[in-house]
């Protein structure tokens, strides 16, 4: 089967985390013997546009996957949104990339778009060309109580496609409530690389927490630092925070405020391989987010057999069992702090092999890719028979 992915990016040396989730899924499906290509339209970045002039379509091949990518044109300015112009521009840009893809690769058997803002400009592939079309929704914005009007206007695309897939029950419920869309839930997958090595047993009498994510307000790393400070941990207890973003300076100031620079390390952005290695050296993963559609970082940690602490932020409560760790209320410093203290005292009660097994049985590349391929078969069969 010839499958075309539509995504917001694909990992590169410049940005190793861009579209990483989609890349893992594409590789997993390609490993099943399918021909997978990708059109990756990056969120607009003026500095990258000036440096690389990526209005041009860039083509590269990674692990046998053909990737056609460029930066997304953005004609709106802050607080001003020209809906018709924006839609026309996005559709024109996508057509330009798609036409090149077809000339060089051929017409796909099915189109699989990730998130509504990437799918909407390409919906003519279904409406005009009648190609089988699937959307996987995993954008955190779509799990909010209030979705911006300019985004809601794009959600009409959900009604045109053959299937809408959501990565969690909470997100599916929100799409039903906000958009009156019935969707199928298929959870995120964890890359096989996280199963290939296990946590390293250390004998240094230290306990290491780890957190991973972009440093933006939704991730609430400020609350995580406050919870760590409230616990008054001895010096052999530490916390590594992996990631970067607009709140880096604020988080760093908070660490200094509590005089915790010797116990809390800000490690910056790391590649998946580097995150994998850090998880092997850690004892417990902590997620302090306000809102998550799923939280892949949790299953990456669970693939190592690590117990987790996570907020009830939309995604984690649908798959984190008591055997896997502790769930706490979101944005509650005291409860998060108590959970961290509890984890240190009860860490040895968690069975690493059971956590790994449950993670593999439910979120491995093999399991999730089979579910997605089954949807492809259903959709293409339906379209072939004109039903």
N, C-alpha and C positions, 0 to 999 in steps of 0.2 A: 504494500500500500504506500502511495506517495502522499506524505503528510506535510502541510505547511503550517508552521507555528508563527503566530503574530505576537510579538512581545515588546517590552519596553527596554530591552537591552540584552547583551550577552557578555559574560565575563571577559576581561582583557587585562593586560598588564597595567594599563592606565586606571582601570576601575574593576578590581577583581570580584566585586560583589554585585555588579550590574546584571540583573536578570539571572542571578545564580539559581534560583528556584526553577525557573523555566528551563535553564540549561541542563539541570539534573534530570528533569522529566524528559527532555528531548533525547538525551543520551540513553536513558532507560528504554524508551520506546524504540530507538534505533537499534539497540542491542537485541531486540526481539525480531530483527530482520526486516524492519520497515525503512523506507527511504525518507529521512526527515530533513527538511530545510527550514530556514527561519528568516523572517523579516523582522528586524529589530529597529524600532524607532525610539531613540533615546529622548528622555525628557530634555527640553531645551536648556542648554548651558551656554550662555554668551561667551565665556572664556574659551571653552572647548571649540565653539563654532569659529571664533576668530583664529585660534591656533591651528585647527585642523581643516577648517572650511568644509565641514561635513554636510553641507547642503548636497554635496555630491554623494552618490551611493557608493559605499565601500563594500567590497566583497572579499570574504575570507572563508577558509575551510578549516574547521576544527573538529577533530575526531570523526571525519567523514561527513559532518553536517555543514551544508552550505549556508552561510550567513550573509544576508544583504542588510546593511545598516546605514543609517544617517541620523542626524539630529532632527528633532521635530520642529517644524516652523511654528512660531508663535507670534501672531500679529497683535494680540491684546496687550494692554498695559495694566499695571496694578489698579484694581478696583473698577476697571472698564473692560467689558467683554462684548465683542462684536460677534454675536452668535453665528449669523449666516456666513459672514466672512471667514470666521474660524473653521466652521464645518467644511466650507468649500475648499479652503487651503489645505486642510488635513486630508480630505479625499483626493485632491489633486496630487499631493505629495505621495500618498499611498499608491495611487494608480501608477505613478512614475516608477516606483520601486517594483511593484507587482509585475508590470509589463516586462521589465528586464528579467525578473525571475522566470517568467513563463518562456521568454526567448531562450534562456540558457538551460533551464531545468525541465520545463514542460508544465502542463496544467495539473494541479494537485487533485488527488482523489477526495481529500477532506481538508478543511481549514480549521485550525484550533487556535483561537485567540485567547490571550490572557489579559483580563481586566477590561471593563467596559470602555475606558477612554482609548484603548488601543483597538478594540473591536468595532466601535461605532463608525470610524471613517472607512472601514473595510466592508461594511455590511452590504454594499452593492454586490459583492461576490456572491451573496446568497440571493438577494433580491433580483439582480439583473442577469447574473451568470448561472444561477441555480446550483451553486456548489454546496455540498454538504458542509455545515458550519456549526461549530461547537464553541461555547465560551466557558472558560474556567474563571470564576470570580474569586479573587483572594486579596482584593484591595481593601485596606483597613478603612478607608473613607466610606465604603459601602456598608460598614458595620456600625456607623455612628447613628445616634438618635436623630440627628438632623443632617441631611445630605444637601450640599449646596445646590441651588437651583440650576446652575449651568451644567452640573453633572447629572441631575435628574432628567434634564432635557435630552441627554444622550441615552438614557436607559430604555428608550423605545426600541433600541437595537435588540434587547433581550427577546422581544416578541417575534423577531424575524428568524431567529436561529432554530436549529433542530434540537439542541440541548443546552441547558445552562447547568453548569456544575459549580457547586460551592464547596469550600474546603472544610467547613464546619457546620454543625447544626444551627449555631447561633447566627451565622451569616445567612444561612438559608431562610431562617425565620425572619430576619430583618428584610431580606429581599421580598419575601411574601407580603410582609406588612407595608413596606414603603412602595413597592413596584407591582404588587399583585402577580409575582412571578413564582411559579412552581419550579423548583430546582432539585437536582440530584446531589447528594453529598458524597464526595470522594475526598478523603483526607489528603493532606500533603504527604510527600514521600521524603525519606531521608536517604542521602547518598550512600551507596555501598561502602565508600571509603571509611565511614564512621563505624562500620561493623568489623573492619579488617584488623583493628587493634583494640586492645582493652585498656582499662585504667591501670596505670602502673602502681603497684603496691609499694608505698614508701614507708620508711621507718624513722622519720625525722621528728615525730611527735608534733607535727604541725597539721592544721586543718585549713584547706583552701577552698573558699567559695569562688565561683566564677560567674560572670554575667556577660552577655554578648548582645549588641544591638547598636543601632544608630543613636547618636546622642541628640535626640530631639525630645520635646516636652512629653509626648505620649509615652515614652519609655520609662519615665519617672526614676531615672538614676539618682536624682536628688533625694528621693524618699529612701532609696536603697542605702545611700551613704548615711542618712540620718538614722536608719534602723540599725546599721552596723555600729554607729557611734553610741546609740542608746544602750546597746548590749554590753558595752564596756569590756570587750574581749581582751584577753591577754595578748602579748605580742606574737605568740605562735599561731594565732588565728589571722588569716589574711583574706583579702578580696581582690580579684583581678577583674577589671572592666575592659572588655574588648570592644572597640568601636570609636567613632569620631562623629562630630557634627556641631551644630550651632550652639549646643549647650556645654561644650567642652570646658570653656573658661569658667562657667558658673559651677560645674561639678568640681573642677580643680580647686576653686576658691573655697567650696564647702569642705573639701577634704582637708585643706590647710586650716580652715576655721576650727575644725575638730582635732587638729594636730594628729592626723591619721596617715600622713604621707608615707610612713614606714610600713603600714599595714594594707593600704589601698593603693593599687597600682593602676594607672590609666595606660593601657597598652597600645591604643590606636587601632587603626584598621588592620585586620589580618586576613590572609587568604583562607579558604576552607581547609587547606592542608595544615596551615599554622593553627587554626582553631582546633582542628582534630588533635594536634599534638598537645595543646594547652589543656584540653578536656582530659587527656590521658593522665595529666599531672594534677588534676583537681579532684575534690571530694564531693562537692555538691554544686548544682547549678541553681541560680536564682533569677527569676523573671519578675520584675516589679512593674510591668506595664499597666497603663490605664485601659487600653483597648487592644485586643489582638483578634484577628480573624482565625488564626490557628496557633502559630508560634513554632516554626520549624526548629528553632534553636533548642527547644525542649526535647524533641525527639532525637536531635543530634547528640545531646547529652545522655539521654536514656539508652541510645545505641552503645554507649560505653559502659552502661550499667550504673551510671550515676543517679542517685536519688535527686529529686528536684523540689524546689519551693517555687510556687507560681501563684500569681494573683488570679482571682476569678474575673477575668477580663474579656470573656467572650469565647475564646477558643480552648484554653487549657482545661477548663472544668469538664469539657466533653470527652477527654481522654486520659487525664492524669488520675490514676487510681490511688487509693491509700497505700497500696504496695509500692507505688512509684515515688511517693513523696507527700508533700503537704500543700494544700491550697489555702490561701488567705484572702481576706477582703482587699480590694484594690484601694490604693491611696491611704492605707492605714499603717502608719509607722510602727506603732506599738505591736500590732499583730505580726507584722513582718519580722520585727526584731525578736519576738518570742519564738517564731518559727525557726529562725536561724539558731537560736540557743537550743531549741528542741532537737534540731538536726544534729548538732555536735554531740549531744548526750545520747541520741538513739541511732546514730549513723550505722552501727553494726547490726541493727535489726533489719536493715534492708538487704534483700538478696539481689546482688548485681546480675547474676545469671537470669533470674526471673524477669528483671526489668529489661534486659537485653532481648530475651525471648519474646516477651510481649510486644516490644517495639518492632522486632523483625516481622512477627506474624501479622502486624497491623499496618506498618508504615514503610516496609522495605520497597526498594525499586521494583522487585519482582511482583510483589503483591499489588501495588498501586498501578503499575503500568498495565498489568493484565485487566484491571477494572476499566482503565481508560480505553484500551484497545477494544474491549467488548462494546463500549459505547460507540466507537468508530464503526464497528461492524453493524450495529443496529441502525445507525444513522445512514450509512451508505446503502444498506439493503433497502431501507424505507425510500430513499431517493431514487434508487434504481427501479423500484416498482411503482414510483409515482404516488405513494400514499401520503 
